[in-house]
Amino acid sequence: MKKYLAALLAVSLCILPAQAVVTGSPDVDAKAALLMEKETGEILYEYNSHDKLEPASVTKIMTLLLILEAIDSGLLSKEETVQVSTRAASMGGSQVYLKEGETMSVHDLLKAVVVASGNDASVALAEHLAGSESAFVERMNQRAHELGMEDTTFLNCTGLPTPGHLTSAHDIAIMSRELILNHPSIREYTTIWMDSLRDGAFQLANTNKLIRFYEGATGLKTGSTDAAGFCISATAERDGMELIAVILKSTTGDTRTATARSMLDFGFANYTVLDVKPAQALPPVKVLLGEQEYVQPILSQGSRVLVEKAQVNSAETSLSLCSDVEAPVAAGQKLGEMTVTIDGQVRQVIDIVSAQQVERLTTFGIFKDLLREFFMVK
């Protein structure tokens, strides 16, 4: 017995002050690039975003994702120690010069991976979690498949040049989003500008210059080899919106930084995220044959919508809510929908659900209600 009555509700919008809109596109000096908003996953700009290219040490974002997932699920702790194998100690390229048999905490190894891009630290963590780097790489590829990273094949956990080790700007944005969205504690490491290991004996300096010189920078990972060029997945947050700028095969470290800055500037100047919600509480819904007369409807989730700043005042909602519902009613049972439109285009549909459970009246309860209704007997 669900009849839906259409009704319009005003929306309450958290609107940022108007800012000048950047015309055109960001200035990109790279083989491929992509700009994504973290919360919605919407793409704001892309260029050759599915080209399969070498990612260099940006590979380590997937390494970090698997380690953070293990930590957050309780399989690893940041305090436990890792013993360095012969193979881990033999890694070339960027490293923190781990020695065979040396022990270091997961916390310090994470710092070494993020800030110093330590290949030795990456392999040490991979072996500690999966038993071998090859087993860890299998997990990397499995996780990439689960995330829909169709352009990606990982052959190591470091990004050291290996034929066939390829990904795309699109896929890097996907794994970057997964890391920063669901494992925000990674910021403890990605926002480090300078630090040290081994009680101050070994100094660390972040190659991501944005951390020091870009307002709101939160990470994430740089990489460079002769074949890959200069790469980065750069993240920054302003006014509650976090962006991910991926650049592959830029010509120099400085052009990589300049391109990331241009893309982030473009995103922050042109877009914002709105909180969209009814201006007043949703009206109670009558429950037929229920132990309670009414049930309170609520939104099943918050509504955060990415919009161009020029579209802020065009956001509207419409509400479809049933007039009554027959018991029993389950908590979370759908009672209607709220539709969010921007410039007349549907951008989001959110279920309206019951806030609580309501049991059906027993035969005795129905009889008691009839007495109360007709004879005013309590």
Residue frames relative to the residue before (quaternion, step in Angstrom):
aa qw qx qy qz dx dy dz
M 1.0000 0.0000 0.0000 0.0000 0.00 0.00 0.00
K 0.3395 0.7540 -0.4960 0.2648 3.55 0.81 0.92
K 0.0201 -0.7724 0.6345 -0.0199 3.54 -0.53 1.22
Y 0.2300 -0.7915 0.5539 0.1176 3.55 -0.82 0.96
L 0.1708 -0.7809 0.5978 0.0605 3.51 -0.78 1.11
A 0.3270 -0.7486 0.5419 0.1973 3.56 -0.68 1.06
A 0.0941 0.7787 -0.6146 0.0834 3.53 -0.99 0.86
L 0.3449 -0.7215 0.5611 0.2137 3.54 -1.12 0.64
L 0.1006 -0.7723 0.6250 0.0532 3.52 -1.05 0.85
A 0.4732 -0.6238 0.5298 0.3261 3.54 -1.14 0.58
V 0.3076 -0.7346 0.5703 0.2014 3.55 -1.20 0.47
S 0.2819 -0.7094 0.6165 0.1927 3.46 -1.24 0.62
L 0.0765 -0.8361 0.5430 -0.0156 3.57 -0.47 1.21
C 0.3083 -0.7007 0.6099 0.2050 3.52 -1.04 0.85
I 0.0129 -0.8481 0.5265 -0.0579 3.58 0.00 1.31
L 0.3661 -0.7209 0.5489 0.2121 3.52 -0.90 0.96
P 0.6148 -0.5399 0.4044 0.4086 3.60 -1.13 0.45
A 0.5733 -0.6014 0.4306 0.3524 3.56 -1.11 0.70
Q 0.0534 -0.7830 0.6197 0.0127 3.56 -1.04 0.85
A 0.6244 -0.5366 0.4059 0.3967 3.55 -1.23 0.41
V 0.3372 -0.7417 0.5484 0.1885 3.55 -0.99 0.85
V 0.3831 -0.7076 0.5475 0.2296 3.55 -0.91 0.96
T 0.3046 -0.7549 0.5516 0.1818 3.57 -0.78 0.98
G 0.7809 0.3331 -0.2395 0.4710 3.55 -1.23 0.47
S 0.6190 -0.5419 0.4367 0.3639 3.51 -1.28 -0.52
P 0.6168 -0.5307 0.4048 0.4173 3.59 -1.22 0.26
D 0.5147 -0.6239 0.4953 0.3170 3.55 -1.28 0.48
V 0.0159 -0.8396 0.5391 -0.0643 3.56 -0.25 1.30
D 0.0324 -0.7557 0.6540 -0.0130 3.54 -0.85 1.11
A 0.4920 0.6156 -0.4501 0.4199 3.55 0.20 1.32
K 0.5807 -0.5717 0.4494 0.3661 3.53 -1.29 0.30
A 0.7937 -0.0243 0.0454 0.6061 3.58 1.08 -0.72
A 0.0286 0.8017 -0.5949 0.0510 3.55 -1.14 0.65
L 0.0222 0.7819 -0.6229 0.0090 3.54 -1.25 0.47
L 0.1492 -0.7661 0.6211 0.0716 3.56 -1.11 0.81
M 0.0147 -0.8155 0.5754 -0.0606 3.57 -0.70 1.15
E 0.3570 -0.6845 0.5875 0.2424 3.56 -1.19 0.64
K 0.5258 -0.7037 0.3836 0.2851 3.56 -0.75 1.08
E 0.7399 0.4727 -0.2714 0.3944 3.57 0.59 -1.14
T 0.7674 0.3421 -0.1840 0.5101 3.58 0.89 -0.91
G 0.3705 -0.7327 0.4859 0.2997 3.57 1.17 -0.53
E 0.4296 0.7126 -0.4602 0.3098 3.60 1.24 0.21
I 0.3875 -0.7139 0.5455 0.2066 3.54 -1.11 0.84
L 0.2337 -0.7978 0.5473 0.0968 3.56 -0.75 1.09
Y 0.7853 -0.0302 0.0397 0.6171 3.57 1.18 -0.55
E 0.0949 0.7913 -0.6026 0.0412 3.60 -1.07 0.67
Y 0.0365 -0.7682 0.6389 -0.0174 3.50 -1.22 0.72
N 0.8205 -0.1166 0.0189 0.5593 3.58 -0.52 1.22
S 0.1863 0.8690 -0.4490 0.0922 3.55 1.16 0.65
H 0.7238 0.3912 -0.2524 0.5093 3.62 1.19 -0.34
D 0.3798 0.7030 -0.5090 0.3203 3.62 1.20 0.27
K 0.3504 -0.7418 0.5348 0.2023 3.57 -0.87 0.96
L 0.0808 0.8107 -0.5631 0.1384 3.53 -0.48 1.27
E 0.5708 -0.5613 0.4589 0.3854 3.55 -1.30 0.26
P 0.2874 -0.8046 0.4985 0.1471 3.60 -0.80 0.96
A 0.3129 -0.7419 0.5226 0.2803 3.60 1.26 -0.24
S 0.8396 -0.2296 0.1398 0.4720 3.60 -1.06 -0.68
V 0.4344 0.6541 -0.4863 0.3834 3.60 1.23 0.08
T 0.4366 0.6856 -0.4259 0.3976 3.56 1.34 -0.28
K 0.6549 0.5783 -0.3125 0.3729 3.55 0.94 -0.94
I 0.4754 0.6433 -0.4591 0.3865 3.60 1.22 -0.11
M 0.6628 0.4736 -0.3091 0.4907 3.59 0.99 -0.76
T 0.5963 0.5436 -0.3569 0.4707 3.59 1.06 -0.69
L 0.6760 0.4881 -0.2853 0.4726 3.57 0.90 -0.93
L 0.6211 0.5512 -0.3441 0.4382 3.57 0.99 -0.79
L 0.6844 0.4770 -0.2944 0.4663 3.59 0.84 -0.93
I 0.6514 0.5016 -0.3238 0.4682 3.59 0.98 -0.75
L 0.6724 0.4849 -0.3008 0.4714 3.61 0.91 -0.85
E 0.6151 0.5269 -0.3507 0.4702 3.59 1.05 -0.65
A 0.6507 0.5047 -0.3140 0.4726 3.58 1.00 -0.79
I 0.6484 0.5085 -0.3181 0.4689 3.59 0.99 -0.80
D 0.7171 0.4626 -0.2633 0.4500 3.57 0.80 -1.01
S 0.6810 0.4511 -0.2921 0.4975 3.60 1.20 -0.40
G 0.5720 -0.6313 0.3611 0.3793 3.58 1.29 -0.05
L 0.4861 0.6711 -0.4387 0.3476 3.61 1.23 0.05
L 0.7631 0.1685 -0.0973 0.6162 3.56 1.21 -0.57
S 0.1517 -0.7381 0.6368 0.1635 3.53 -1.30 0.28
K 0.5731 -0.6099 0.4245 0.3455 3.55 -1.12 0.62
E 0.6650 0.5348 -0.2989 0.4271 3.56 1.18 -0.55
E 0.5869 0.6003 -0.3939 0.3742 3.61 1.09 -0.51
T 0.4238 -0.7223 0.4994 0.2220 3.53 -1.16 0.68
V 0.2459 -0.7463 0.6077 0.1150 3.52 -1.22 0.69
Q 0.2595 -0.7530 0.5829 0.1608 3.57 -0.91 0.92
V 0.4082 -0.7469 0.4840 0.2032 3.55 -0.77 1.10
S 0.3297 -0.7524 0.5422 0.1768 3.56 -0.84 1.03
T 0.6814 -0.4546 0.3734 0.4354 3.54 -1.33 0.16
R 0.6762 0.5043 -0.2973 0.4474 3.56 0.92 -0.92
A 0.6495 0.5124 -0.3290 0.4553 3.58 0.89 -0.85
A 0.6777 0.5014 -0.2892 0.4535 3.57 0.98 -0.87
S 0.6741 0.5233 -0.2914 0.4321 3.58 1.20 -0.47
M 0.4381 0.7186 -0.4538 0.2928 3.59 1.25 -0.11
G 0.3080 -0.7470 0.5592 0.1853 3.56 -1.01 0.83
G 0.6341 0.5455 -0.3911 0.3839 3.54 -1.25 -0.36
S 0.7915 -0.2216 0.1944 0.5354 3.58 -1.10 -0.64
Q 0.1592 0.7959 -0.5635 0.1536 3.55 -0.82 0.98
V 0.3569 -0.6977 0.5690 0.2491 3.52 -1.34 0.21
Y 0.4935 -0.7230 0.3795 0.2994 3.55 1.32 0.55
L 0.0888 0.7970 -0.5797 0.1440 3.51 0.76 1.16
K 0.2962 -0.7458 0.5745 0.1612 3.56 -1.12 0.76
E 0.5886 -0.5592 0.4415 0.3821 3.56 -1.11 0.64
G 0.8075 0.2468 -0.2075 0.4940 3.56 -0.87 1.01
E 0.5064 0.6378 -0.4282 0.3916 3.58 1.24 -0.25
T 0.2245 -0.7583 0.5938 0.1481 3.56 -1.11 0.63
M 0.0348 0.7769 -0.6265 0.0518 3.52 -1.12 0.78
S 0.5263 -0.6475 0.4461 0.3236 3.59 -1.02 0.72
V 0.6255 -0.5122 0.4287 0.4033 3.55 -1.28 0.44
H 0.6107 0.5675 -0.3395 0.4355 3.59 1.01 -0.81
D 0.7164 0.4384 -0.2625 0.4751 3.59 0.78 -0.96
L 0.6294 0.5249 -0.3389 0.4621 3.58 1.08 -0.66
L 0.6111 0.5317 -0.3462 0.4734 3.59 1.08 -0.69
K 0.6328 0.5238 -0.3183 0.4732 3.55 1.00 -0.85
A 0.6556 0.5164 -0.3052 0.4587 3.58 0.98 -0.84
V 0.6557 0.5066 -0.3097 0.4663 3.60 1.02 -0.79
V 0.7282 0.4566 -0.2563 0.4422 3.57 0.76 -1.06
V 0.7748 0.3779 -0.1962 0.4673 3.57 0.71 -1.07
A 0.7953 0.2950 -0.1454 0.5092 3.59 0.79 -1.01
S 0.3448 -0.7561 0.4807 0.2798 3.59 1.34 -0.16
G 0.1695 0.8485 -0.4860 0.1228 3.55 1.09 0.74
N 0.3402 -0.7398 0.5482 0.1912 3.56 -0.62 1.14
D 0.6324 0.5283 -0.3308 0.4600 3.57 1.04 -0.76
A 0.6583 0.5020 -0.3079 0.4689 3.59 0.97 -0.81
S 0.6264 0.5437 -0.3331 0.4484 3.59 1.04 -0.77
V 0.6837 0.4709 -0.2867 0.4782 3.57 0.89 -0.94
A 0.6201 0.5439 -0.3478 0.4457 3.60 1.00 -0.75
L 0.6734 0.4757 -0.2945 0.4833 3.60 0.95 -0.85
A 0.6394 0.5330 -0.3246 0.4491 3.59 0.98 -0.84
E 0.6779 0.4797 -0.2897 0.4759 3.58 0.89 -0.90
H 0.6410 0.5353 -0.3272 0.4422 3.57 0.99 -0.79
L 0.7206 0.4419 -0.2546 0.4697 3.59 0.95 -0.83
A 0.8316 0.2537 -0.0904 0.4857 3.58 0.80 -1.03
G 0.5831 -0.5991 0.3745 0.4009 3.60 1.23 -0.13
S 0.7774 -0.0755 0.0502 0.6224 3.57 1.15 -0.62
E 0.6052 -0.5505 0.4069 0.4064 3.56 -1.19 0.39
S 0.6350 0.5426 -0.3453 0.4279 3.61 0.95 -0.80
A 0.6487 0.4968 -0.3182 0.4809 3.59 1.00 -0.78
F 0.6366 0.5235 -0.3216 0.4661 3.57 1.04 -0.76
V 0.6433 0.5215 -0.3220 0.4588 3.59 1.00 -0.84
E 0.5862 0.5508 -0.3690 0.4655 3.60 1.10 -0.62
R 0.6560 0.4964 -0.3048 0.4799 3.57 0.98 -0.82
M 0.6075 0.5544 -0.3511 0.4476 3.58 1.04 -0.74
N 0.7019 0.4628 -0.2683 0.4704 3.57 0.86 -0.96
Q 0.6185 0.5301 -0.3399 0.4701 3.57 1.07 -0.68
R 0.6652 0.4889 -0.3032 0.4761 3.58 0.94 -0.88
A 0.6161 0.5399 -0.3425 0.4600 3.59 1.03 -0.74
H 0.6380 0.5201 -0.3141 0.4730 3.57 1.01 -0.83
E 0.6568 0.5177 -0.3090 0.4529 3.60 0.93 -0.89
L 0.7090 0.4536 -0.2495 0.4789 3.57 1.08 -0.74
G 0.5119 -0.6690 0.4064 0.3539 3.59 1.28 -0.05
M 0.3819 0.7199 -0.4868 0.3145 3.58 1.17 0.59
E 0.0759 -0.8753 0.4775 0.0081 3.54 0.38 1.31
D 0.6608 0.5130 -0.3095 0.4521 3.61 1.21 -0.28
T 0.6518 0.6026 -0.2559 0.3827 3.56 1.31 -0.23
T 0.0589 0.7283 -0.6826 0.0150 3.51 -1.20 0.80
F 0.1531 -0.7821 0.6005 0.0664 3.57 -0.64 1.16
L 0.1186 -0.7923 0.5958 0.0569 3.57 -1.01 0.85
N 0.7741 0.0765 -0.0954 0.6212 3.59 1.30 -0.07
C 0.5223 -0.6570 0.4531 0.3005 3.57 -1.28 0.22
T 0.6507 0.5629 -0.2799 0.4258 3.56 1.32 -0.01
G 0.4083 -0.6860 0.4964 0.3411 3.55 1.01 -0.88
L 0.3629 0.7094 -0.5105 0.3232 3.58 1.24 0.22
P 0.6018 -0.6149 0.3570 0.3637 3.62 -0.90 0.89
T 0.1503 0.7488 -0.6283 0.1482 3.54 -0.82 1.14
P 0.4827 -0.6761 0.4576 0.3168 3.64 -0.68 0.98
G 0.7920 0.2832 -0.2287 0.4900 3.55 -0.83 1.02
H 0.5592 0.5662 -0.3995 0.4551 3.61 1.26 -0.11
L 0.2077 0.8131 -0.4915 0.2326 3.56 0.04 1.37
T 0.0566 0.7564 -0.6517 0.0002 3.53 -1.30 0.45
S 0.3939 -0.7062 0.5329 0.2493 3.58 -1.26 -0.22
A 0.6587 -0.4855 0.3835 0.4282 3.55 -1.28 0.27
H 0.6165 0.5561 -0.3351 0.4454 3.58 1.05 -0.79
D 0.7132 0.4568 -0.2658 0.4605 3.57 0.80 -1.02
I 0.6150 0.5328 -0.3539 0.4611 3.59 1.05 -0.66
A 0.6283 0.5240 -0.3360 0.4667 3.58 1.02 -0.75
I 0.6351 0.5364 -0.3329 0.4450 3.59 0.98 -0.80
M 0.7245 0.4178 -0.2730 0.4755 3.61 0.77 -0.94
S 0.5874 0.5543 -0.3691 0.4599 3.58 1.13 -0.55
R 0.6507 0.5145 -0.3087 0.4653 3.58 0.94 -0.90
E 0.6439 0.5249 -0.3274 0.4502 3.58 0.90 -0.89
L 0.6683 0.5105 -0.2992 0.4509 3.57 0.95 -0.86
I 0.7700 0.3817 -0.2267 0.4583 3.59 0.64 -1.05
L 0.6346 0.5375 -0.3373 0.4411 3.60 1.14 -0.55
N 0.8148 0.2909 -0.1200 0.4870 3.56 0.81 -1.00
H 0.7601 0.2482 -0.1669 0.5769 3.59 1.26 -0.15
P 0.0414 -0.8644 0.5010 0.0117 3.58 0.67 1.12
S 0.5392 0.6284 -0.4124 0.3799 3.61 1.18 -0.32
I 0.4832 0.6601 -0.4444 0.3650 3.60 1.24 -0.19
R 0.5460 0.6295 -0.3942 0.3874 3.59 1.18 -0.47
E 0.5192 0.6352 -0.4124 0.3960 3.57 1.18 -0.49
Y 0.7499 0.3615 -0.1856 0.5219 3.56 1.14 -0.69
T 0.7087 0.4982 -0.2839 0.4110 3.59 0.85 -0.93
T 0.6800 0.4631 -0.3001 0.4828 3.61 1.20 -0.29
I 0.4354 0.6817 -0.4716 0.3511 3.61 1.25 0.18
W 0.2328 -0.7537 0.5976 0.1438 3.57 -0.93 0.90
M 0.7787 -0.0810 0.0662 0.6186 3.59 0.88 -0.94
D 0.1083 0.7723 -0.6175 0.1026 3.56 -1.07 0.78
S 0.3037 -0.7502 0.5540 0.1949 3.56 -1.24 -0.26
L 0.2613 -0.7159 0.6234 0.1749 3.52 -1.41 0.27
R 0.8114 0.2840 -0.2022 0.4691 3.52 -1.39 0.17
D 0.6791 -0.5282 0.2792 0.4264 3.55 0.80 1.14
G 0.7576 -0.4103 0.1948 0.4688 3.54 0.98 0.91
A 0.5205 0.6720 -0.4054 0.3365 3.58 1.24 -0.10
F 0.7680 0.2535 -0.1469 0.5695 3.61 1.15 -0.56
Q 0.2652 -0.8058 0.5167 0.1159 3.55 -0.56 1.21
L 0.1941 -0.7674 0.6046 0.0887 3.55 -1.13 0.80
A 0.0111 0.7762 -0.6303 0.0074 3.57 -1.07 0.77
N 0.4209 -0.7351 0.4803 0.2276 3.56 -0.75 1.07
T 0.3724 -0.7325 0.5292 0.2116 3.58 -0.92 0.94
N 0.5770 0.5519 -0.3794 0.4675 3.58 1.30 -0.13
K 0.2428 -0.8233 0.4980 0.1233 3.58 0.00 1.32
L 0.5328 0.6389 -0.4067 0.3776 3.58 1.18 -0.41
I 0.5689 0.6063 -0.3792 0.4061 3.59 1.11 -0.66
R 0.7350 0.4059 -0.2190 0.4970 3.57 1.00 -0.78
F 0.8385 0.2856 -0.0824 0.4566 3.55 0.92 -0.91
Y 0.6922 0.4321 -0.3012 0.4934 3.64 1.19 0.05
E 0.4731 -0.6964 0.4674 0.2698 3.56 -0.75 1.09
G 0.8343 0.2000 -0.1677 0.4856 3.55 -0.81 1.04
A 0.3914 0.7360 -0.4820 0.2698 3.63 1.22 0.03
T 0.1193 -0.8139 0.5680 0.0280 3.57 -0.94 0.96
G 0.7785 -0.1965 0.1441 0.5784 3.62 1.22 -0.13
L 0.7541 0.2370 -0.4188 -0.4470 1.69 -2.17 -1.10
K 0.7833 -0.2359 0.1937 0.5416 3.63 0.61 -1.08
T 0.2329 -0.7524 0.6042 0.1205 3.52 -1.05 0.93
G 0.0136 0.7833 -0.6204 -0.0358 3.54 -1.36 0.07
S 0.1077 0.7918 -0.5991 0.0497 3.56 -1.16 0.54
T 0.1032 0.7202 -0.6845 0.0467 3.50 -1.22 0.77
D 0.6853 -0.4620 0.3425 0.4467 3.57 -1.25 0.21
A 0.7145 0.4536 -0.2562 0.4670 3.58 0.94 -0.90
A 0.7257 0.4493 -0.2440 0.4604 3.59 0.94 -0.89
G 0.3520 -0.7031 0.5277 0.3213 3.56 1.12 -0.59
F 0.6526 -0.4946 0.3873 0.4236 3.56 -1.21 -0.50
C 0.0582 -0.8248 0.5594 -0.0587 3.54 -0.62 1.25
I 0.0624 0.7928 -0.6060 0.0178 3.56 -1.22 0.41
S 0.1258 -0.6751 0.7091 0.1598 3.47 -1.37 0.43
A 0.0547 -0.8322 0.5505 -0.0385 3.56 -0.28 1.33
T 0.0929 -0.8017 0.5898 0.0295 3.56 -0.87 0.96
A 0.0566 0.7824 -0.6178 0.0539 3.55 -1.13 0.72
E 0.1771 -0.7890 0.5833 0.0767 3.55 -1.15 0.68
R 0.0826 0.7620 -0.6389 0.0663 3.54 -1.04 0.91
D 0.8618 0.0342 -0.0356 0.5049 3.56 -1.03 0.83
G 0.7324 -0.4642 0.2394 0.4367 3.57 0.92 0.92
M 0.6655 0.4370 -0.3195 0.5139 3.62 1.22 0.21
E 0.1289 -0.7952 0.5901 0.0528 3.58 -0.80 1.04
L 0.1724 -0.7978 0.5756 0.0496 3.55 -0.91 1.02
I 0.2229 -0.7408 0.6222 0.1203 3.53 -1.28 0.59
A 0.0516 -0.7960 0.6031 -0.0080 3.58 -0.62 1.16
V 0.0922 -0.8050 0.5860 0.0099 3.56 -0.59 1.19
I 0.0201 -0.7822 0.6220 -0.0295 3.55 -0.87 1.03
L 0.0567 -0.7938 0.6054 0.0081 3.58 -0.87 1.00
K 0.8677 0.0625 -0.0951 0.4839 3.51 -1.11 0.93
S 0.1779 0.7352 -0.6162 0.2193 3.53 0.57 1.21
T 0.6090 -0.6342 0.3524 0.3205 3.57 -1.16 0.55
T 0.7991 0.0317 -0.0077 0.6003 3.61 1.05 -0.67
G 0.6695 -0.4772 0.3743 0.4290 3.54 -1.28 0.14
D 0.6669 0.5055 -0.3055 0.4543 3.56 1.00 -0.80
T 0.6637 0.4784 -0.3211 0.4769 3.61 0.97 -0.75
R 0.5752 0.5668 -0.3698 0.4595 3.58 1.13 -0.60
T 0.6855 0.4789 -0.2776 0.4730 3.57 0.87 -0.98
A 0.6615 0.5119 -0.3038 0.4562 3.57 0.94 -0.90
T 0.6490 0.5102 -0.3155 0.4679 3.58 1.02 -0.80
A 0.6435 0.5115 -0.3215 0.4700 3.58 0.94 -0.85
R 0.6446 0.5217 -0.3150 0.4616 3.56 0.96 -0.87
S 0.6648 0.5128 -0.3037 0.4504 3.58 0.91 -0.93
M 0.6676 0.4989 -0.3009 0.4636 3.57 0.97 -0.86
L 0.6616 0.4915 -0.3069 0.4760 3.58 0.94 -0.85
D 0.6242 0.5325 -0.3357 0.4628 3.60 0.97 -0.83
F 0.6337 0.5399 -0.3146 0.4560 3.57 0.98 -0.92
G 0.6866 0.4931 -0.2855 0.4517 3.57 0.87 -0.94
F 0.7021 0.4674 -0.2766 0.4604 3.58 0.83 -0.97
A 0.6618 0.5163 -0.3113 0.4456 3.60 1.06 -0.69
N 0.7911 0.3820 -0.1589 0.4505 3.56 1.01 -0.82
Y 0.7948 0.2903 -0.1247 0.5182 3.59 1.12 -0.56
T 0.0181 -0.7624 0.6457 0.0372 3.50 -1.33 0.40
V 0.3601 -0.6996 0.5669 0.2438 3.57 -1.29 0.27
L 0.2260 -0.7914 0.5603 0.0934 3.56 -0.77 1.10
D 0.3008 -0.6707 0.6424 0.2170 3.53 -1.23 0.65
V 0.0502 -0.8108 0.5831 -0.0089 3.57 -0.52 1.16
K 0.1930 0.7748 -0.5780 0.1682 3.59 -0.78 1.06
P 0.6160 -0.5316 0.4057 0.4163 3.59 -1.18 0.38
A 0.5191 -0.6601 0.4545 0.2971 3.55 -1.11 0.72
Q 0.7793 0.1569 -0.0986 0.5986 3.58 1.25 -0.34
A 0.6769 -0.4923 0.3527 0.4184 3.53 -1.28 0.32
L 0.5096 -0.6280 0.4864 0.3307 3.56 -1.07 0.74
P 0.4977 -0.6778 0.4462 0.3061 3.63 -0.91 0.86
P 0.5607 -0.6056 0.4367 0.3581 3.61 -1.06 0.67
V 0.3186 -0.7293 0.5769 0.1840 3.55 -1.20 0.65
K 0.4606 -0.6936 0.4864 0.2649 3.57 -0.86 1.00
V 0.2288 -0.7643 0.5923 0.1125 3.56 -1.01 0.92
L 0.2687 -0.7640 0.5703 0.1375 3.58 -0.70 1.10
L 0.8548 0.0449 -0.0751 0.5116 3.55 -0.94 1.02
G 0.4827 0.6702 -0.4328 0.3614 3.55 1.08 0.70
E 0.5887 -0.5703 0.4379 0.3693 3.57 -1.25 0.41
Q 0.7129 0.2560 -0.2103 0.6181 3.58 1.31 -0.29
E 0.5189 -0.6758 0.4342 0.2925 3.55 -1.04 0.80
Y 0.8021 0.1308 -0.0455 0.5809 3.57 1.11 -0.72
V 0.1852 -0.7323 0.6384 0.1477 3.52 -1.33 0.39
Q 0.3930 -0.7281 0.5120 0.2306 3.58 -1.03 0.80
P 0.2665 -0.7582 0.5699 0.1713 3.61 -0.73 0.99
I 0.0394 -0.7773 0.6278 0.0152 3.56 -1.15 0.66
L 0.5583 -0.5608 0.4692 0.3920 3.58 -1.26 0.29
S 0.4829 -0.6867 0.4632 0.2840 3.58 -0.94 0.85
Q 0.7893 0.0204 -0.0008 0.6137 3.58 1.23 -0.39
G 0.5782 -0.5553 0.4501 0.3934 3.54 -1.26 0.23
S 0.3223 -0.7377 0.5608 0.1934 3.54 -1.22 0.46
R 0.0742 0.7636 -0.6327 0.1050 3.54 -0.54 1.26
V 0.0363 -0.8276 0.5576 -0.0541 3.55 -0.51 1.22
L 0.3337 -0.7254 0.5701 0.1936 3.54 -0.93 0.98
V 0.0614 0.8005 -0.5918 0.0724 3.57 -0.82 1.02
E 0.5314 -0.5430 0.5180 0.3929 3.50 -1.31 0.28
K 0.5796 -0.6174 0.3957 0.3554 3.57 -0.97 0.77
A 0.6200 0.5484 -0.3388 0.4473 3.56 1.14 -0.59
Q 0.6928 0.4777 -0.2700 0.4679 3.61 1.23 -0.39
V 0.3551 0.7872 -0.4644 0.1962 3.57 1.26 -0.12
N 0.7527 0.4126 -0.2264 0.4604 3.59 0.83 -0.95
S 0.6119 0.5565 -0.3572 0.4339 3.60 1.25 0.03
A 0.4595 0.6900 -0.4495 0.3327 3.60 1.25 0.08
E 0.0389 0.7881 -0.6107 0.0664 3.56 -0.91 1.00
T 0.1580 -0.7656 0.6090 0.1342 3.54 -1.28 0.38
S 0.1102 -0.7369 0.6562 0.1191 3.53 -1.31 0.40
L 0.2595 -0.7850 0.5543 0.0958 3.51 -1.08 0.84
S 0.0666 -0.7554 0.6511 0.0320 3.55 -0.96 0.92
L 0.0985 0.8155 -0.5514 0.1452 3.57 -0.44 1.24
C 0.4664 -0.6866 0.4754 0.2916 3.58 -0.87 0.92
S 0.4845 -0.6735 0.4793 0.2863 3.59 -1.12 0.70
D 0.7876 -0.0415 0.0280 0.6141 3.56 1.14 -0.58
V 0.1463 -0.7691 0.6166 0.0827 3.53 -1.30 0.34
E 0.3911 -0.7343 0.5086 0.2217 3.57 -0.98 0.81
A 0.4573 -0.6771 0.5101 0.2686 3.57 -0.99 0.92
P 0.5396 -0.1416 -0.8261 -0.0793 1.52 -2.28 1.04
V 0.2446 -0.7438 0.6064 0.1383 3.54 -1.24 0.63
A 0.2932 -0.7631 0.5521 0.1643 3.58 -0.76 1.03
A 0.5350 -0.5709 0.4976 0.3744 3.56 -1.16 0.53
G 0.7877 0.2625 -0.2142 0.5146 3.56 -0.79 1.01
Q 0.4406 0.6908 -0.4641 0.3366 3.59 1.26 0.06
K 0.4933 -0.6869 0.4499 0.2869 3.57 -0.90 0.93
L 0.1101 -0.8016 0.5873 0.0203 3.54 -0.93 1.02
G 0.7998 -0.1323 0.1007 0.5769 3.57 1.23 -0.25
E 0.3687 -0.7094 0.5516 0.2379 3.56 -1.28 -0.35
M 0.1785 -0.7155 0.6548 0.1655 3.51 -1.29 0.47
T 0.1658 -0.7961 0.5790 0.0587 3.56 -0.75 1.11
V 0.1910 -0.7738 0.5984 0.0818 3.55 -0.87 1.04
T 0.0397 -0.7943 0.6062 0.0021 3.57 -0.83 1.01
I 0.1448 -0.7442 0.6466 0.0845 3.53 -1.23 0.69
D 0.8225 -0.0560 -0.0207 0.5656 3.59 -0.61 1.15
G 0.7218 -0.4640 0.2359 0.4561 3.55 1.03 0.85
Q 0.6270 0.5231 -0.3373 0.4685 3.59 1.27 -0.10
V 0.4535 -0.6858 0.4958 0.2796 3.59 -0.86 0.96
R 0.1133 -0.8151 0.5672 0.0325 3.55 -0.73 1.09
Q 0.8116 -0.0041 0.0449 0.5825 3.58 1.09 -0.56
V 0.0817 -0.7571 0.6457 0.0555 3.56 -1.11 0.76
I 0.0850 -0.8182 0.5685 -0.0089 3.57 -0.61 1.18
D 0.4420 -0.6918 0.5064 0.2637 3.55 -0.87 0.94
I 0.2299 -0.7004 0.6551 0.1657 3.53 -1.24 0.68
V 0.0589 -0.8381 0.5407 -0.0421 3.57 -0.65 1.13
S 0.6046 -0.5496 0.4355 0.3776 3.53 -1.32 0.27
A 0.4185 -0.7222 0.4980 0.2350 3.55 -0.94 0.93
Q 0.8127 0.1192 -0.0491 0.5682 3.59 1.14 -0.46
Q 0.5417 -0.5968 0.4892 0.3334 3.51 -1.37 0.20
V 0.0626 -0.7744 0.6284 0.0390 3.57 -1.10 0.74
E 0.3098 -0.7672 0.5365 0.1662 3.56 -0.65 1.14
R 0.5297 -0.6140 0.4848 0.3277 3.55 -1.26 0.48
L 0.5438 -0.6163 0.4649 0.3292 3.54 -1.09 0.72
T 0.4281 -0.6472 0.5616 0.2872 3.55 -1.19 0.61
T 0.6925 -0.4412 0.3438 0.4556 3.57 -1.27 0.14
F 0.6435 0.5122 -0.3180 0.4716 3.57 1.00 -0.83
G 0.6479 0.5236 -0.3170 0.4534 3.57 0.98 -0.81
I 0.6370 0.5172 -0.3280 0.4681 3.57 1.01 -0.82
F 0.6505 0.5153 -0.3106 0.4634 3.59 0.98 -0.93
K 0.6466 0.5189 -0.3181 0.4598 3.60 1.01 -0.84
D 0.6480 0.5112 -0.3175 0.4668 3.58 1.00 -0.77
L 0.6244 0.5352 -0.3355 0.4596 3.57 1.06 -0.75
L 0.6371 0.5193 -0.3223 0.4696 3.56 1.00 -0.84
R 0.6592 0.5055 -0.3109 0.4618 3.56 0.93 -0.94
E 0.6716 0.5205 -0.3004 0.4333 3.58 0.98 -0.89
F 0.8047 0.3360 -0.1535 0.4649 3.54 0.77 -1.04
F 0.8014 0.2615 -0.1389 0.5196 3.57 1.05 -0.62
M 0.3757 -0.7529 0.4618 0.2806 3.57 1.36 0.05
V 0.3787 0.7114 -0.4936 0.3270 3.58 1.08 0.81
K 0.2689 -0.7610 0.5672 0.1638 3.60 -0.89 0.96
